[in-house]
Amino acid sequence: MSIATSSEQNVSEADIEQAVHSGIARYFDDCRARVPAFIDRHFRYPGAISTNRMARVCRAVNSLTY
């Protein structure tokens, strides 16, 4: 089945499906590429120190409210 656009171009369902799958693959490739920087920022020194500091502050605030 072809889909007619406003300029009367015919685009097949296979072309659309390929474009969608390609976009999804690019999106997840970009996400995977950002993982190492995220890990370095949050789970290594000094990022882990900052994360733990925030957790201690939240825990202290929660203990005051309950």
Predicted model as a PDB file, atoms N, CA, C, CB and O in Angstrom, pLDDT in the B-factor column:
MODEL        1                                                                  
ATOM      1  N   MET A   1       0.840  -1.179   0.000  1.00 56.00           N  
ATOM      2  CA  MET A   1       0.000   0.000   0.000  1.00 56.00           C  
ATOM      3  C   MET A   1       0.888   1.247   0.000  1.00 56.00           C  
ATOM      4  CB  MET A   1      -0.957  -0.005   1.220  1.00 56.00           C  
ATOM      5  O   MET A   1       1.850   1.327   0.764  1.00 56.00           O  
ATOM      6  N   SER A   2       0.573   2.192  -0.833  1.00 56.00           N  
ATOM      7  CA  SER A   2       1.322   3.435  -0.893  1.00 56.00           C  
ATOM      8  C   SER A   2       0.525   4.549  -0.231  1.00 56.00           C  
ATOM      9  CB  SER A   2       1.660   3.800  -2.349  1.00 56.00           C  
ATOM     10  O   SER A   2      -0.706   4.537  -0.233  1.00 56.00           O  
ATOM     11  N   ILE A   3       1.228   5.488   0.320  1.00 60.00           N  
ATOM     12  CA  ILE A   3       0.606   6.629   0.978  1.00 60.00           C  
ATOM     13  C   ILE A   3       0.915   7.857   0.152  1.00 60.00           C  
ATOM     14  CB  ILE A   3       1.105   6.794   2.449  1.00 60.00           C  
ATOM     15  O   ILE A   3       2.080   8.165  -0.102  1.00 60.00           O  
ATOM     16  N   ALA A   4      -0.130   8.563  -0.270  1.00 57.00           N  
ATOM     17  CA  ALA A   4       0.060   9.768  -1.081  1.00 57.00           C  
ATOM     18  C   ALA A   4       0.227  10.970  -0.153  1.00 57.00           C  
ATOM     19  CB  ALA A   4      -1.141   9.985  -2.060  1.00 57.00           C  
ATOM     20  O   ALA A   4      -0.556  11.164   0.776  1.00 57.00           O  
ATOM     21  N   THR A   5       1.246  11.764  -0.415  1.00 55.00           N  
ATOM     22  CA  THR A   5       1.465  12.973   0.367  1.00 55.00           C  
ATOM     23  C   THR A   5       0.875  14.153  -0.378  1.00 55.00           C  
ATOM     24  CB  THR A   5       2.970  13.195   0.648  1.00 55.00           C  
ATOM     25  O   THR A   5       0.347  13.993  -1.478  1.00 55.00           O  
ATOM     26  N   SER A   6       0.958  15.324   0.204  1.00 59.00           N  
ATOM     27  CA  SER A   6       0.375  16.509  -0.422  1.00 59.00           C  
ATOM     28  C   SER A   6       1.001  16.823  -1.782  1.00 59.00           C  
ATOM     29  CB  SER A   6       0.531  17.703   0.497  1.00 59.00           C  
ATOM     30  O   SER A   6       0.350  17.427  -2.635  1.00 59.00           O  
ATOM     31  N   SER A   7       2.230  16.429  -1.988  1.00 60.00           N  
ATOM     32  CA  SER A   7       2.877  16.683  -3.275  1.00 60.00           C  
ATOM     33  C   SER A   7       2.776  15.465  -4.189  1.00 60.00           C  
ATOM     34  CB  SER A   7       4.349  17.065  -3.068  1.00 60.00           C  
ATOM     35  O   SER A   7       3.499  15.353  -5.178  1.00 60.00           O  
ATOM     36  N   GLU A   8       1.874  14.561  -3.845  1.00 64.00           N  
ATOM     37  CA  GLU A   8       1.611  13.360  -4.643  1.00 64.00           C  
ATOM     38  C   GLU A   8       2.824  12.448  -4.797  1.00 64.00           C  
ATOM     39  CB  GLU A   8       1.122  13.757  -6.003  1.00 64.00           C  
ATOM     40  O   GLU A   8       2.966  11.775  -5.817  1.00 64.00           O  
ATOM     41  N   GLN A   9       3.690  12.420  -3.801  1.00 80.00           N  
ATOM     42  CA  GLN A   9       4.782  11.461  -3.795  1.00 80.00           C  
ATOM     43  C   GLN A   9       4.255  10.197  -3.135  1.00 80.00           C  
ATOM     44  CB  GLN A   9       6.052  12.021  -3.051  1.00 80.00           C  
ATOM     45  O   GLN A   9       3.529  10.262  -2.143  1.00 80.00           O  
ATOM     46  N   ASN A  10       4.617   9.068  -3.680  1.00 89.00           N  
ATOM     47  CA  ASN A  10       4.182   7.804  -3.093  1.00 89.00           C  
ATOM     48  C   ASN A  10       5.298   7.249  -2.228  1.00 89.00           C  
ATOM     49  CB  ASN A  10       3.778   6.785  -4.189  1.00 89.00           C  
ATOM     50  O   ASN A  10       6.438   7.103  -2.669  1.00 89.00           O  
ATOM     51  N   VAL A  11       4.947   6.945  -0.996  1.00 91.00           N  
ATOM     52  CA  VAL A  11       5.900   6.378  -0.056  1.00 91.00           C  
ATOM     53  C   VAL A  11       5.334   5.036   0.385  1.00 91.00           C  
ATOM     54  CB  VAL A  11       6.158   7.337   1.173  1.00 91.00           C  
ATOM     55  O   VAL A  11       4.198   4.958   0.854  1.00 91.00           O  
ATOM     56  N   SER A  12       6.116   3.996   0.235  1.00 93.00           N  
ATOM     57  CA  SER A  12       5.621   2.672   0.592  1.00 93.00           C  
ATOM     58  C   SER A  12       5.701   2.461   2.091  1.00 93.00           C  
ATOM     59  CB  SER A  12       6.409   1.584  -0.139  1.00 93.00           C  
ATOM     60  O   SER A  12       6.460   3.130   2.792  1.00 93.00           O  
ATOM     61  N   GLU A  13       4.909   1.524   2.564  1.00 94.00           N  
ATOM     62  CA  GLU A  13       4.947   1.175   3.986  1.00 94.00           C  
ATOM     63  C   GLU A  13       6.327   0.660   4.379  1.00 94.00           C  
ATOM     64  CB  GLU A  13       3.876   0.121   4.313  1.00 94.00           C  
ATOM     65  O   GLU A  13       6.791   0.900   5.494  1.00 94.00           O  
ATOM     66  N   ALA A  14       6.977  -0.044   3.465  1.00 94.00           N  
ATOM     67  CA  ALA A  14       8.320  -0.568   3.736  1.00 94.00           C  
ATOM     68  C   ALA A  14       9.308   0.581   3.954  1.00 94.00           C  
ATOM     69  CB  ALA A  14       8.798  -1.472   2.572  1.00 94.00           C  
ATOM     70  O   ALA A  14      10.165   0.515   4.835  1.00 94.00           O  
ATOM     71  N   ASP A  15       9.175   1.639   3.137  1.00 95.00           N  
ATOM     72  CA  ASP A  15      10.054   2.804   3.311  1.00 95.00           C  
ATOM     73  C   ASP A  15       9.821   3.474   4.661  1.00 95.00           C  
ATOM     74  CB  ASP A  15       9.831   3.819   2.178  1.00 95.00           C  
ATOM     75  O   ASP A  15      10.765   3.864   5.347  1.00 95.00           O  
ATOM     76  N   ILE A  16       8.546   3.600   5.030  1.00 95.00           N  
ATOM     77  CA  ILE A  16       8.210   4.213   6.321  1.00 95.00           C  
ATOM     78  C   ILE A  16       8.734   3.358   7.457  1.00 95.00           C  
ATOM     79  CB  ILE A  16       6.686   4.405   6.459  1.00 95.00           C  
ATOM     80  O   ILE A  16       9.329   3.868   8.407  1.00 95.00           O  
ATOM     81  N   GLU A  17       8.514   2.062   7.359  1.00 96.00           N  
ATOM     82  CA  GLU A  17       8.988   1.149   8.410  1.00 96.00           C  
ATOM     83  C   GLU A  17      10.508   1.207   8.538  1.00 96.00           C  
ATOM     84  CB  GLU A  17       8.538  -0.297   8.115  1.00 96.00           C  
ATOM     85  O   GLU A  17      11.040   1.210   9.648  1.00 96.00           O  
ATOM     86  N   GLN A  18      11.202   1.253   7.412  1.00 97.00           N  
ATOM     87  CA  GLN A  18      12.658   1.338   7.436  1.00 97.00           C  
ATOM     88  C   GLN A  18      13.105   2.652   8.082  1.00 97.00           C  
ATOM     89  CB  GLN A  18      13.230   1.219   6.007  1.00 97.00           C  
ATOM     90  O   GLN A  18      14.054   2.662   8.866  1.00 97.00           O  
ATOM     91  N   ALA A  19      12.433   3.753   7.762  1.00 97.00           N  
ATOM     92  CA  ALA A  19      12.784   5.045   8.338  1.00 97.00           C  
ATOM     93  C   ALA A  19      12.561   5.050   9.849  1.00 97.00           C  
ATOM     94  CB  ALA A  19      11.968   6.161   7.680  1.00 97.00           C  
ATOM     95  O   ALA A  19      13.383   5.576  10.598  1.00 97.00           O  
ATOM     96  N   VAL A  20      11.452   4.465  10.294  1.00 97.00           N  
ATOM     97  CA  VAL A  20      11.164   4.401  11.731  1.00 97.00           C  
ATOM     98  C   VAL A  20      12.214   3.561  12.447  1.00 97.00           C  
ATOM     99  CB  VAL A  20       9.755   3.818  11.980  1.00 97.00           C  
ATOM    100  O   VAL A  20      12.747   3.974  13.477  1.00 97.00           O  
ATOM    101  N   HIS A  21      12.509   2.395  11.908  1.00 98.00           N  
ATOM    102  CA  HIS A  21      13.516   1.528  12.536  1.00 98.00           C  
ATOM    103  C   HIS A  21      14.896   2.183  12.546  1.00 98.00           C  
ATOM    104  CB  HIS A  21      13.586   0.182  11.805  1.00 98.00           C  
ATOM    105  O   HIS A  21      15.653   2.035  13.506  1.00 98.00           O  
ATOM    106  N   SER A  22      15.213   2.898  11.488  1.00 97.00           N  
ATOM    107  CA  SER A  22      16.497   3.603  11.433  1.00 97.00           C  
ATOM    108  C   SER A  22      16.546   4.697  12.497  1.00 97.00           C  
ATOM    109  CB  SER A  22      16.728   4.210  10.028  1.00 97.00           C  
ATOM    110  O   SER A  22      17.565   4.862  13.169  1.00 97.00           O  
ATOM    111  N   GLY A  23      15.462   5.438  12.653  1.00 97.00           N  
ATOM    112  CA  GLY A  23      15.407   6.472  13.680  1.00 97.00           C  
ATOM    113  C   GLY A  23      15.528   5.901  15.077  1.00 97.00           C  
ATOM    114  O   GLY A  23      16.223   6.459  15.926  1.00 97.00           O  
ATOM    115  N   ILE A  24      14.851   4.786  15.317  1.00 97.00           N  
ATOM    116  CA  ILE A  24      14.936   4.129  16.626  1.00 97.00           C  
ATOM    117  C   ILE A  24      16.361   3.667  16.898  1.00 97.00           C  
ATOM    118  CB  ILE A  24      13.966   2.934  16.699  1.00 97.00           C  
ATOM    119  O   ILE A  24      16.879   3.855  17.999  1.00 97.00           O  
ATOM    120  N   ALA A  25      16.989   3.066  15.903  1.00 98.00           N  
ATOM    121  CA  ALA A  25      18.370   2.589  16.070  1.00 98.00           C  
ATOM    122  C   ALA A  25      19.314   3.746  16.371  1.00 98.00           C  
ATOM    123  CB  ALA A  25      18.839   1.843  14.810  1.00 98.00           C  
ATOM    124  O   ALA A  25      20.178   3.631  17.240  1.00 98.00           O  
ATOM    125  N   ARG A  26      19.156   4.872  15.651  1.00 98.00           N  
ATOM    126  CA  ARG A  26      20.008   6.053  15.909  1.00 98.00           C  
ATOM    127  C   ARG A  26      19.784   6.591  17.312  1.00 98.00           C  
ATOM    128  CB  ARG A  26      19.729   7.163  14.876  1.00 98.00           C  
ATOM    129  O   ARG A  26      20.737   6.960  17.999  1.00 98.00           O  
ATOM    130  N   TYR A  27      18.523   6.639  17.743  1.00 97.00           N  
ATOM    131  CA  TYR A  27      18.205   7.144  19.077  1.00 97.00           C  
ATOM    132  C   TYR A  27      18.911   6.309  20.147  1.00 97.00           C  
ATOM    133  CB  TYR A  27      16.678   7.136  19.310  1.00 97.00           C  
ATOM    134  O   TYR A  27      19.553   6.861  21.040  1.00 97.00           O  
ATOM    135  N   PHE A  28      18.795   4.974  20.060  1.00 97.00           N  
ATOM    136  CA  PHE A  28      19.417   4.125  21.068  1.00 97.00           C  
ATOM    137  C   PHE A  28      20.937   4.113  20.964  1.00 97.00           C  
ATOM    138  CB  PHE A  28      18.890   2.718  20.949  1.00 97.00           C  
ATOM    139  O   PHE A  28      21.621   3.975  21.979  1.00 97.00           O  
ATOM    140  N   ASP A  29      21.470   4.253  19.771  1.00 97.00           N  
ATOM    141  CA  ASP A  29      22.932   4.377  19.627  1.00 97.00           C  
ATOM    142  C   ASP A  29      23.429   5.636  20.327  1.00 97.00           C  
ATOM    143  CB  ASP A  29      23.338   4.404  18.129  1.00 97.00           C  
ATOM    144  O   ASP A  29      24.459   5.614  21.000  1.00 97.00           O  
ATOM    145  N   ASP A  30      22.689   6.739  20.166  1.00 97.00           N  
ATOM    146  CA  ASP A  30      23.060   7.987  20.851  1.00 97.00           C  
ATOM    147  C   ASP A  30      22.979   7.822  22.367  1.00 97.00           C  
ATOM    148  CB  ASP A  30      22.145   9.146  20.398  1.00 97.00           C  
ATOM    149  O   ASP A  30      23.853   8.292  23.096  1.00 97.00           O  
ATOM    150  N   CYS A  31      21.930   7.155  22.837  1.00 96.00           N  
ATOM    151  CA  CYS A  31      21.789   6.914  24.289  1.00 96.00           C  
ATOM    152  C   CYS A  31      22.961   6.081  24.804  1.00 96.00           C  
ATOM    153  CB  CYS A  31      20.441   6.193  24.603  1.00 96.00           C  
ATOM    154  O   CYS A  31      23.556   6.408  25.830  1.00 96.00           O  
ATOM    155  N   ARG A  32      23.287   5.015  24.097  1.00 97.00           N  
ATOM    156  CA  ARG A  32      24.403   4.153  24.528  1.00 97.00           C  
ATOM    157  C   ARG A  32      25.722   4.915  24.531  1.00 97.00           C  
ATOM    158  CB  ARG A  32      24.517   2.923  23.612  1.00 97.00           C  
ATOM    159  O   ARG A  32      26.584   4.663  25.372  1.00 97.00           O  
ATOM    160  N   ALA A  33      25.879   5.842  23.598  1.00 97.00           N  
ATOM    161  CA  ALA A  33      27.123   6.618  23.528  1.00 97.00           C  
ATOM    162  C   ALA A  33      27.269   7.543  24.740  1.00 97.00           C  
ATOM    163  CB  ALA A  33      27.166   7.442  22.229  1.00 97.00           C  
ATOM    164  O   ALA A  33      28.386   7.894  25.117  1.00 97.00           O  
ATOM    165  N   ARG A  34      26.144   7.941  25.353  1.00 96.00           N  
ATOM    166  CA  ARG A  34      26.204   8.835  26.515  1.00 96.00           C  
ATOM    167  C   ARG A  34      26.404   8.099  27.827  1.00 96.00           C  
ATOM    168  CB  ARG A  34      24.949   9.650  26.596  1.00 96.00           C  
ATOM    169  O   ARG A  34      26.677   8.738  28.843  1.00 96.00           O  
ATOM    170  N   VAL A  35      26.278   6.774  27.843  1.00 95.00           N  
ATOM    171  CA  VAL A  35      26.384   6.000  29.090  1.00 95.00           C  
ATOM    172  C   VAL A  35      27.747   6.163  29.766  1.00 95.00           C  
ATOM    173  CB  VAL A  35      26.131   4.523  28.807  1.00 95.00           C  
ATOM    174  O   VAL A  35      27.770   6.422  30.969  1.00 95.00           O  
ATOM    175  N   PRO A  36      28.877   6.031  29.079  1.00 93.00           N  
ATOM    176  CA  PRO A  36      30.165   6.162  29.770  1.00 93.00           C  
ATOM    177  C   PRO A  36      30.337   7.505  30.489  1.00 93.00           C  
ATOM    178  CB  PRO A  36      31.290   5.981  28.780  1.00 93.00           C  
ATOM    179  O   PRO A  36      30.839   7.544  31.612  1.00 93.00           O  
ATOM    180  N   ALA A  37      29.928   8.588  29.857  1.00 91.00           N  
ATOM    181  CA  ALA A  37      30.045   9.896  30.510  1.00 91.00           C  
ATOM    182  C   ALA A  37      29.129   9.977  31.724  1.00 91.00           C  
ATOM    183  CB  ALA A  37      29.713  11.027  29.522  1.00 91.00           C  
ATOM    184  O   ALA A  37      29.502  10.552  32.747  1.00 91.00           O  
ATOM    185  N   PHE A  38      27.936   9.407  31.617  1.00 89.00           N  
ATOM    186  CA  PHE A  38      27.001   9.398  32.752  1.00 89.00           C  
ATOM    187  C   PHE A  38      27.598   8.622  33.919  1.00 89.00           C  
ATOM    188  CB  PHE A  38      25.639   8.782  32.338  1.00 89.00           C  
ATOM    189  O   PHE A  38      27.523   9.064  35.065  1.00 89.00           O  
ATOM    190  N   ILE A  39      28.189   7.470  33.633  1.00 86.00           N  
ATOM    191  CA  ILE A  39      28.795   6.656  34.690  1.00 86.00           C  
ATOM    192  C   ILE A  39      29.956   7.403  35.335  1.00 86.00           C  
ATOM    193  CB  ILE A  39      29.277   5.304  34.126  1.00 86.00           C  
ATOM    194  O   ILE A  39      30.086   7.420  36.559  1.00 86.00           O  
ATOM    195  N   ASP A  40      30.793   8.014  34.515  1.00 83.00           N  
ATOM    196  CA  ASP A  40      31.912   8.789  35.069  1.00 83.00           C  
ATOM    197  C   ASP A  40      31.414   9.934  35.948  1.00 83.00           C  
ATOM    198  CB  ASP A  40      32.790   9.344  33.937  1.00 83.00           C  
ATOM    199  O   ASP A  40      31.993  10.213  36.997  1.00 83.00           O  
ATOM    200  N   ARG A  41      30.349  10.587  35.521  1.00 80.00           N  
ATOM    201  CA  ARG A  41      29.850  11.751  36.241  1.00 80.00           C  
ATOM    202  C   ARG A  41      29.160  11.356  37.552  1.00 80.00           C  
ATOM    203  CB  ARG A  41      28.883  12.534  35.358  1.00 80.00           C  
ATOM    204  O   ARG A  41      29.250  12.097  38.531  1.00 80.00           O  
ATOM    205  N   HIS A  42      28.479  10.215  37.595  1.00 75.00           N  
ATOM    206  CA  HIS A  42      27.662   9.882  38.761  1.00 75.00           C  
ATOM    207  C   HIS A  42      28.208   8.765  39.640  1.00 75.00           C  
ATOM    208  CB  HIS A  42      26.314   9.508  38.310  1.00 75.00           C  
ATOM    209  O   HIS A  42      27.846   8.681  40.813  1.00 75.00           O  
ATOM    210  N   PHE A  43      29.054   7.920  39.113  1.00 77.00           N  
ATOM    211  CA  PHE A  43      29.475   6.746  39.870  1.00 77.00           C  
ATOM    212  C   PHE A  43      30.976   6.662  40.113  1.00 77.00           C  
ATOM    213  CB  PHE A  43      29.032   5.522  39.164  1.00 77.00           C  
ATOM    214  O   PHE A  43      31.455   5.668  40.657  1.00 77.00           O  
ATOM    215  N   ARG A  44      31.708   7.666  39.727  1.00 76.00           N  
ATOM    216  CA  ARG A  44      33.138   7.731  39.993  1.00 76.00           C  
ATOM    217  C   ARG A  44      33.414   9.014  40.777  1.00 76.00           C  
ATOM    218  CB  ARG A  44      33.970   7.685  38.661  1.00 76.00           C  
ATOM    219  O   ARG A  44      32.573   9.912  40.830  1.00 76.00           O  
ATOM    220  N   TYR A  45      34.586   9.090  41.379  1.00 77.00           N  
ATOM    221  CA  TYR A  45      34.971  10.289  42.111  1.00 77.00           C  
ATOM    222  C   TYR A  45      35.085  11.447  41.128  1.00 77.00           C  
ATOM    223  CB  TYR A  45      36.311  10.076  42.878  1.00 77.00           C  
ATOM    224  O   TYR A  45      35.646  11.222  40.056  1.00 77.00           O  
ATOM    225  N   PRO A  46      34.626  12.618  41.376  1.00 74.00           N  
ATOM    226  CA  PRO A  46      33.917  13.135  42.545  1.00 74.00           C  
ATOM    227  C   PRO A  46      32.396  13.029  42.446  1.00 74.00           C  
ATOM    228  CB  PRO A  46      34.294  14.562  42.761  1.00 74.00           C  
ATOM    229  O   PRO A  46      31.691  13.421  43.375  1.00 74.00           O  
ATOM    230  N   GLY A  47      31.883  12.505  41.330  1.00 68.00           N  
ATOM    231  CA  GLY A  47      30.436  12.426  41.166  1.00 68.00           C  
ATOM    232  C   GLY A  47      29.742  11.602  42.226  1.00 68.00           C  
ATOM    233  O   GLY A  47      28.659  11.961  42.686  1.00 68.00           O  
ATOM    234  N   ALA A  48      30.367  10.483  42.624  1.00 72.00           N  
ATOM    235  CA  ALA A  48      29.765   9.635  43.644  1.00 72.00           C  
ATOM    236  C   ALA A  48      29.712  10.351  44.989  1.00 72.00           C  
ATOM    237  CB  ALA A  48      30.541   8.326  43.774  1.00 72.00           C  
ATOM    238  O   ALA A  48      28.760  10.172  45.749  1.00 72.00           O  
ATOM    239  N   ILE A  49      30.715  11.151  45.286  1.00 74.00           N  
ATOM    240  CA  ILE A  49      30.727  11.919  46.536  1.00 74.00           C  
ATOM    241  C   ILE A  49      29.543  12.883  46.548  1.00 74.00           C  
ATOM    242  CB  ILE A  49      32.070  12.696  46.703  1.00 74.00           C  
ATOM    243  O   ILE A  49      28.845  12.995  47.556  1.00 74.00           O  
ATOM    244  N   SER A  50      29.318  13.565  45.456  1.00 74.00           N  
ATOM    245  CA  SER A  50      28.209  14.511  45.359  1.00 74.00           C  
ATOM    246  C   SER A  50      26.868  13.795  45.485  1.00 74.00           C  
ATOM    247  CB  SER A  50      28.276  15.278  44.033  1.00 74.00           C  
ATOM    248  O   SER A  50      25.970  14.275  46.177  1.00 74.00           O  
ATOM    249  N   THR A  51      26.729  12.650  44.820  1.00 72.00           N  
ATOM    250  CA  THR A  51      25.486  11.878  44.898  1.00 72.00           C  
ATOM    251  C   THR A  51      25.227  11.432  46.329  1.00 72.00           C  
ATOM    252  CB  THR A  51      25.543  10.657  43.963  1.00 72.00           C  
ATOM    253  O   THR A  51      24.103  11.546  46.818  1.00 72.00           O  
ATOM    254  N   ASN A  52      26.248  10.929  47.001  1.00 74.00           N  
ATOM    255  CA  ASN A  52      26.077  10.469  48.377  1.00 74.00           C  
ATOM    256  C   ASN A  52      25.777  11.632  49.312  1.00 74.00           C  
ATOM    257  CB  ASN A  52      27.324   9.728  48.849  1.00 74.00           C  
ATOM    258  O   ASN A  52      25.001  11.481  50.256  1.00 74.00           O  
ATOM    259  N   ARG A  53      26.375  12.777  49.064  1.00 77.00           N  
ATOM    260  CA  ARG A  53      26.105  13.962  49.885  1.00 77.00           C  
ATOM    261  C   ARG A  53      24.627  14.344  49.772  1.00 77.00           C  
ATOM    262  CB  ARG A  53      27.013  15.153  49.452  1.00 77.00           C  
ATOM    263  O   ARG A  53      23.977  14.635  50.776  1.00 77.00           O  
ATOM    264  N   MET A  54      24.107  14.340  48.557  1.00 74.00           N  
ATOM    265  CA  MET A  54      22.693  14.668  48.356  1.00 74.00           C  
ATOM    266  C   MET A  54      21.799  13.635  49.035  1.00 74.00           C  
ATOM    267  CB  MET A  54      22.364  14.749  46.853  1.00 74.00           C  
ATOM    268  O   MET A  54      20.764  13.997  49.594  1.00 74.00           O  
ATOM    269  N   ALA A  55      22.171  12.368  49.000  1.00 76.00           N  
ATOM    270  CA  ALA A  55      21.380  11.321  49.654  1.00 76.00           C  
ATOM    271  C   ALA A  55      21.360  11.542  51.160  1.00 76.00           C  
ATOM    272  CB  ALA A  55      21.944   9.920  49.326  1.00 76.00           C  
ATOM    273  O   ALA A  55      20.326  11.355  51.800  1.00 76.00           O  
ATOM    274  N   ARG A  56      22.489  11.937  51.727  1.00 76.00           N  
ATOM    275  CA  ARG A  56      22.536  12.185  53.177  1.00 76.00           C  
ATOM    276  C   ARG A  56      21.658  13.371  53.551  1.00 76.00           C  
ATOM    277  CB  ARG A  56      23.986  12.437  53.639  1.00 76.00           C  
ATOM    278  O   ARG A  56      20.983  13.339  54.580  1.00 76.00           O  
ATOM    279  N   VAL A  57      21.657  14.410  52.734  1.00 75.00           N  
ATOM    280  CA  VAL A  57      20.818  15.578  52.996  1.00 75.00           C  
ATOM    281  C   VAL A  57      19.342  15.188  52.924  1.00 75.00           C  
ATOM    282  CB  VAL A  57      21.130  16.715  51.989  1.00 75.00           C  
ATOM    283  O   VAL A  57      18.553  15.570  53.788  1.00 75.00           O  
ATOM    284  N   CYS A  58      18.977  14.440  51.911  1.00 78.00           N  
ATOM    285  CA  CYS A  58      17.571  14.008  51.767  1.00 78.00           C  
ATOM    286  C   CYS A  58      17.158  13.149  52.943  1.00 78.00           C  
ATOM    287  CB  CYS A  58      17.364  13.228  50.449  1.00 78.00           C  
ATOM    288  O   CYS A  58      16.051  13.295  53.461  1.00 78.00           O  
ATOM    289  N   ARG A  59      18.038  12.253  53.371  1.00 74.00           N  
ATOM    290  CA  ARG A  59      17.737  11.388  54.512  1.00 74.00           C  
ATOM    291  C   ARG A  59      17.537  12.216  55.778  1.00 74.00           C  
ATOM    292  CB  ARG A  59      18.861  10.361  54.722  1.00 74.00           C  
ATOM    293  O   ARG A  59      16.637  11.928  56.566  1.00 74.00           O  
ATOM    294  N   ALA A  60      18.364  13.236  55.981  1.00 75.00           N  
ATOM    295  CA  ALA A  60      18.248  14.093  57.159  1.00 75.00           C  
ATOM    296  C   ALA A  60      16.935  14.879  57.124  1.00 75.00           C  
ATOM    297  CB  ALA A  60      19.450  15.059  57.243  1.00 75.00           C  
ATOM    298  O   ALA A  60      16.262  15.011  58.146  1.00 75.00           O  
ATOM    299  N   VAL A  61      16.573  15.397  55.960  1.00 74.00           N  
ATOM    300  CA  VAL A  61      15.316  16.140  55.834  1.00 74.00           C  
ATOM    301  C   VAL A  61      14.135  15.211  56.074  1.00 74.00           C  
ATOM    302  CB  VAL A  61      15.205  16.802  54.440  1.00 74.00           C  
ATOM    303  O   VAL A  61      13.183  15.583  56.760  1.00 74.00           O  
ATOM    304  N   ASN A  62      14.188  14.023  55.525  1.00 77.00           N  
ATOM    305  CA  ASN A  62      13.096  13.064  55.722  1.00 77.00           C  
ATOM    306  C   ASN A  62      12.961  12.674  57.177  1.00 77.00           C  
ATOM    307  CB  ASN A  62      13.317  11.819  54.874  1.00 77.00           C  
ATOM    308  O   ASN A  62      11.845  12.489  57.663  1.00 77.00           O  
ATOM    309  N   SER A  63      14.068  12.546  57.881  1.00 76.00           N  
ATOM    310  CA  SER A  63      13.993  12.158  59.297  1.00 76.00           C  
ATOM    311  C   SER A  63      13.360  13.271  60.135  1.00 76.00           C  
ATOM    312  CB  SER A  63      15.400  11.822  59.840  1.00 76.00           C  
ATOM    313  O   SER A  63      12.772  12.996  61.181  1.00 76.00           O  
ATOM    314  N   LEU A  64      13.474  14.512  59.691  1.00 77.00           N  
ATOM    315  CA  LEU A  64      12.855  15.629  60.408  1.00 77.00           C  
ATOM    316  C   LEU A  64      11.355  15.717  60.156  1.00 77.00           C  
ATOM    317  CB  LEU A  64      13.514  16.932  60.006  1.00 77.00           C  
ATOM    318  O   LEU A  64      10.606  16.209  61.000  1.00 77.00           O  
ATOM    319  N   THR A  65      10.925  15.242  59.003  1.00 71.00           N  
ATOM    320  CA  THR A  65       9.512  15.362  58.638  1.00 71.00           C  
ATOM    321  C   THR A  65       8.677  14.180  59.108  1.00 71.00           C  
ATOM    322  CB  THR A  65       9.380  15.504  57.147  1.00 71.00           C  
ATOM    323  O   THR A  65       7.449  14.267  59.093  1.00 71.00           O  
ATOM    324  N   TYR A  66       9.289  13.092  59.520  1.00 61.00           N  
ATOM    325  CA  TYR A  66       8.498  11.916  59.959  1.00 61.00           C  
ATOM    326  C   TYR A  66       8.611  11.707  61.418  1.00 61.00           C  
ATOM    327  CB  TYR A  66       8.934  10.660  59.245  1.00 61.00           C  
ATOM    328  O   TYR A  66       8.016  10.773  61.955  1.00 61.00           O  
TER     329      TYR A  66                                                      
ENDMDL                                                                          
END                                                                             
